[in-house]
């Protein structure tokens, strides 16, 4: 069983993702903002993180930079976002922070499940 950490300030989306991941037999943990995520991530030791891009407080790049500073730069991360990234932005995120994938909201549940499975391989 894999452990998936969900980071989203929208509680409905976080709970929906949690339900989907639990149906898929993944253990889950939720953080509702970047600071909470950074304080929990080492203890949680997730196999994969579903990270919302648009949250109050820390910006995504700040969160990813702080992960690298903690020695967690190889953590598998899928960004979950309403933002459409340019090819240049996507390339930067993959090269700098090893982002595995990104899923746009609203997401298609079967697509989300397939992308999570692929990222966990």
Secondary structure, DSSP 8 states (H G I E B T S, - for coil): --EEEEE-S-HHHHHHHHHHHHHTT-EEEEESSHHHHHHHHHHH--SEEEEESS-SSS-HHHHHHHHHHTT-TT--EEEEES----HHHHHHHHHHH---EEEESS--HHHHHHHHHHHH-
